[in-house]
């Protein structure tokens, strides 16, 4: 029995004080910003229509100045909220911040609409009409705005408590069934708490899917063996090199097939990993790509062909000095490079083919391990 009671209170504690990360909290506020933009716009449109019909129906509208003032206040506040939330929703910089101010604005807007609903409902109550405005405001916020459980309870019970006191002062709340009134407040609290937990679960699932998609995207752009970019990644970065002087190097491992034949494919894989690792030591990692098989490609923005060739020479020397378990002969790489200005992705593709041609000429002559053209 004691365990059941302890479990119940633990469950109640997690319901009212859920363990939610800051990222999820910020996502909830962002969602509230988008929803509140639509809610405030809808409230503005509805109040304008009601105000228009009110003016048409009553010829002496100034006799009802309180109703007019109430409607105009609601319209002005809703217009401000609509404009502000629209501006925030279009600004990625603001949306990526903690949005503390927007959270405060949401609470203030709730308070303003609640007190506006109280004032309207009290007038209706005094004249013997249905007092729906206050409850409509509460229900709308329950359905469309997500707030933490403790805040939801505090706001709803405070609003209902203040309104009940106002009804008591009016006529002792003679026309209100207290139990029904309390039941509605508790149901609204339960609704907002349930909504919050559903929203948290959906956002967590959404974040997990987004993170998984990012990991899959990285994996799809990364060569599984060497850890550098693959050919698919190469296609996505072409646009970054347009409009400048670009150096392109195409390289491969000399007599790579013999490593696989003599020492096995695992040794061949070790050779490729060693070559790629040294490549990222002398060139920026995001400039290095495994083009296919034992071929590697480097793309760099540079105005100095001599400096680019010096990098290639240092890399080739490091490869020759490297040792790989199971490989007794030195590893050697041939490379061809081109340095030109490119103004389109198509020109860059042609530059890659030129670098490949330079590599072919190196392989054909066997005189030098690097050949370049400017």
TALIN-V222487 format. One record per residue. N is the residue number from 1. OMEGA is omega in degrees with one decimal (999 if undefined). D_CENTER is the distance of its C-alpha to the mean C-alpha in Angstrom with 2 decimals. Layout:
{{N:OMEGA:D_CENTER} {N:OMEGA:D_CENTER}}
This chain:
{{1:-179.9:45.55} {2:178.4:44.22} {3:178.7:41.41} {4:178.6:40.48} {5:178.7:40.49} {6:178.1:38.39} {7:179.7:35.89} {8:-178.6:35.84} {9:176.6:35.18} {10:177.6:32.47} {11:178.8:30.77} {12:179.2:31.31} {13:179.1:29.87} {14:177.8:26.63} {15:-177.6:26.53} {16:179.8:26.97} {17:-177.2:25.26} {18:177.7:22.42} {19:-175.0:20.79} {20:-179.3:17.14} {21:179.7:14.80} {22:179.4:13.42} {23:179.7:9.74} {24:177.9:10.93} {25:179.1:13.05} {26:177.2:10.52} {27:178.3:8.60} {28:179.0:12.23} {29:178.0:13.08} {30:177.7:10.40} {31:177.5:11.86} {32:178.5:15.21} {33:-179.9:14.80} {34:-178.8:14.41} {35:-176.5:17.25} {36:175.7:19.42} {37:-179.6:19.37} {38:-179.6:20.95} {39:-178.1:23.19} {40:176.7:24.61} {41:178.6:25.27} {42:178.3:27.05} {43:178.2:29.02} {44:-178.4:30.09} {45:-179.2:31.34} {46:-178.8:33.15} {47:177.1:34.80} {48:178.1:35.99} {49:-180.0:37.56} {50:179.8:39.18} {51:178.3:40.45} {52:179.0:41.92} {53:178.6:43.66} {54:-180.0:44.88} {55:178.5:46.46} {56:-175.6:48.06} {57:-177.8:49.45} {58:-178.4:50.80} {59:-179.2:53.07} {60:-174.3:53.35} {61:-178.9:49.68} {62:176.4:50.52} {63:-179.6:52.23} {64:-174.4:48.79} {65:178.8:47.21} {66:178.0:45.26} {67:178.0:43.51} {68:-179.8:42.90} {69:179.4:41.52} {70:-179.0:39.27} {71:-179.9:37.86} {72:177.2:37.44} {73:179.4:35.65} {74:-179.6:33.20} {75:-178.5:32.66} {76:179.2:32.16} {77:-179.2:29.70} {78:177.0:27.71} {79:178.9:27.78} {80:-179.3:26.46} {81:179.3:23.59} {82:-178.6:22.79} {83:-177.2:22.91} {84:-178.2:20.95} {85:175.5:18.07} {86:178.5:18.05} {87:-179.7:17.95} {88:-176.9:15.09} {89:-179.9:12.97} {90:-177.4:13.73} {91:-177.4:13.00} {92:-179.7:9.62} {93:179.4:11.53} {94:-177.8:12.57} {95:-179.5:9.40} {96:176.3:8.10} {97:-175.1:11.54} {98:175.8:13.16} {99:179.6:14.29} {100:-179.5:17.68} {101:-179.6:19.63} {102:177.2:17.82} {103:177.4:18.47} {104:179.2:22.08} {105:179.0:22.37} {106:179.6:21.41} {107:178.7:24.12} {108:178.9:26.58} {109:175.3:26.09} {110:-179.6:26.79} {111:-179.8:29.86} {112:-179.9:31.13} {113:178.4:30.90} {114:179.4:32.51} {115:174.4:35.39} {116:177.7:35.76} {117:176.6:35.99} {118:-178.6:38.52} {119:-179.6:40.66} {120:-178.8:40.73} {121:176.6:41.47} {122:177.4:44.21} {123:178.9:45.92} {124:179.5:45.83} {125:-178.9:47.06} {126:-179.2:49.93} {127:176.2:51.01} {128:-179.9:50.93} {129:178.5:47.96} {130:-178.9:44.90} {131:-174.1:42.30} {132:-171.1:39.11} {133:-178.6:36.91} {134:-177.8:35.94} {135:177.2:35.10} {136:177.7:33.15} {137:-179.2:30.89} {138:-177.4:30.38} {139:179.6:29.71} {140:179.5:27.21} {141:177.9:25.12} {142:-176.2:25.51} {143:-169.5:24.27} {144:-177.5:21.29} {145:-178.8:20.12} {146:178.2:18.78} {147:177.8:20.33} {148:-175.7:21.19} {149:-177.5:24.49} {150:178.2:26.71} {151:178.4:25.63} {152:180.0:26.12} {153:-178.1:29.56} {154:-177.3:30.54} {155:-176.1:29.62} {156:-179.2:31.19} {157:177.1:34.31} {158:-180.0:34.84} {159:-179.4:34.64} {160:177.6:36.99} {161:178.7:39.26} {162:-179.0:39.65} {163:179.0:40.29} {164:176.9:42.83} {165:178.3:44.62} {166:178.0:44.82} {167:176.0:46.36} {168:179.8:48.77} {169:-178.7:49.91} {170:179.9:50.39} {171:-178.8:52.73} {172:-178.7:51.94} {173:-174.1:49.24} {174:-175.9:52.15} {175:-179.7:50.33} {176:172.2:47.33} {177:-172.6:47.27} {178:-178.1:45.73} {179:177.2:44.75} {180:179.8:42.95} {181:179.0:41.28} {182:179.5:40.14} {183:178.4:39.06} {184:178.9:36.80} {185:-179.4:35.17} {186:177.3:34.65} {187:177.1:33.28} {188:176.2:30.72} {189:-179.9:29.73} {190:179.0:29.51} {191:-179.1:27.43} {192:177.6:24.83} {193:178.7:24.76} {194:179.2:24.42} {195:-179.1:21.62} {196:-178.2:19.72} {197:176.2:20.22} {198:179.5:19.27} {199:179.3:15.98} {200:-179.5:15.31} {201:179.7:16.34} {202:-179.8:14.22} {203:177.6:10.95} {204:178.3:12.20} {205:179.7:13.05} {206:178.7:9.77} {207:178.6:8.16} {208:179.2:11.40} {209:179.3:11.28} {210:178.6:8.01} {211:178.3:9.71} {212:178.3:12.88} {213:177.8:11.94} {214:178.7:11.00} {215:178.9:14.32} {216:178.6:16.12} {217:178.0:15.12} {218:179.3:16.39} {219:-179.2:19.42} {220:-179.6:20.16} {221:-174.8:20.23} {222:175.1:22.31} {223:-172.2:26.00} {224:-175.5:26.64} {225:-171.8:29.94} {226:179.3:29.48} {227:176.0:25.79} {228:-177.0:25.58} {229:177.3:24.02} {230:-175.6:25.65} {231:177.5:26.87} {232:177.6:23.74} {233:-180.0:21.80} {234:-179.5:24.72} {235:-175.8:24.31} {236:-176.3:20.73} {237:-178.1:21.88} {238:-176.1:25.03} {239:-178.9:23.71} {240:-175.4:23.04} {241:-179.0:26.80} {242:176.7:28.20} {243:179.6:30.28} {244:177.5:31.74} {245:-173.7:34.18} {246:173.6:32.96} {247:179.9:34.64} {248:175.9:34.43} {249:172.1:36.06} {250:-177.3:36.88} {251:173.2:38.41} {252:-179.3:39.65} {253:179.6:41.62} {254:176.3:45.36} {255:-175.3:47.14} {256:-176.0:44.05} {257:-176.3:45.70} {258:177.3:48.41} {259:178.1:46.02} {260:-176.1:44.95} {261:-173.8:48.59} {262:-174.1:50.18} {263:178.5:47.66} {264:-176.0:45.40} {265:178.2:41.87} {266:176.5:40.40} {267:176.9:42.18} {268:177.2:40.85} {269:178.1:37.30} {270:177.4:38.09} {271:-179.8:39.35} {272:179.2:36.20} {273:178.5:34.03} {274:179.7:36.42} {275:-179.6:36.41} {276:179.6:32.61} {277:177.9:32.37} {278:177.7:34.98} {279:-179.9:33.32} {280:176.4:30.18} {281:-175.3:32.63} {282:176.8:34.11} {283:176.5:31.25} {284:-175.9:27.55} {285:-177.9:25.68} {286:175.9:23.26} {287:-174.7:26.51} {288:-178.2:28.10} {289:169.2:28.05} {290:-172.7:30.19} {291:179.4:31.67} {292:180.0:33.48} {293:178.2:36.17} {294:-179.2:37.50} {295:179.0:36.24} {296:-178.8:33.76} {297:174.7:32.34} {298:175.5:31.34} {299:179.0:29.80} {300:170.0:30.08} {301:-179.7:30.36} {302:176.6:33.72} {303:-172.9:36.89} {304:179.6:39.15} {305:-179.3:40.45} {306:179.7:42.68} {307:178.8:39.85} {308:178.8:37.94} {309:177.4:41.15} {310:176.6:41.70} {311:-179.4:38.35} {312:-179.8:39.49} {313:179.6:42.86} {314:179.6:41.44} {315:-179.4:39.15} {316:177.1:42.11} {317:179.5:44.32} {318:177.8:41.80} {319:-179.1:41.56} {320:-178.9:45.38} {321:-176.7:45.67} {322:176.9:43.15} {323:-179.7:44.51} {324:179.8:43.11} {325:179.1:44.77} {326:-179.4:47.10} {327:-176.9:47.30} {328:-178.8:50.62} {329:178.6:50.53} {330:176.5:48.35} {331:178.2:45.09} {332:178.6:45.15} {333:171.9:42.67} {334:-177.2:43.54} {335:171.7:41.37} {336:-177.5:41.55} {337:178.0:39.59} {338:175.4:39.41} {339:-179.9:38.31} {340:173.9:37.93} {341:179.9:36.00} {342:-179.1:33.76} {343:179.0:32.71} {344:177.9:30.97} {345:179.4:29.30} {346:176.6:32.59} {347:179.0:34.51} {348:177.1:32.25} {349:178.1:32.93} {350:178.5:36.61} {351:176.1:36.31} {352:178.7:35.01} {353:177.4:38.05} {354:178.2:40.30} {355:177.6:39.09} {356:177.8:39.73} {357:177.2:43.18} {358:177.3:43.87} {359:179.5:43.06} {360:179.3:45.44} {361:175.3:48.18} {362:-179.9:47.76} {363:-176.0:48.19} {364:-176.4:51.14} {365:-177.6:53.05} {366:-179.6:52.33} {367:-178.7:53.50} {368:179.1:50.33} {369:176.6:47.06} {370:179.8:45.11} {371:-178.7:45.74} {372:178.2:44.02} {373:-178.1:44.41} {374:999:43.28}}
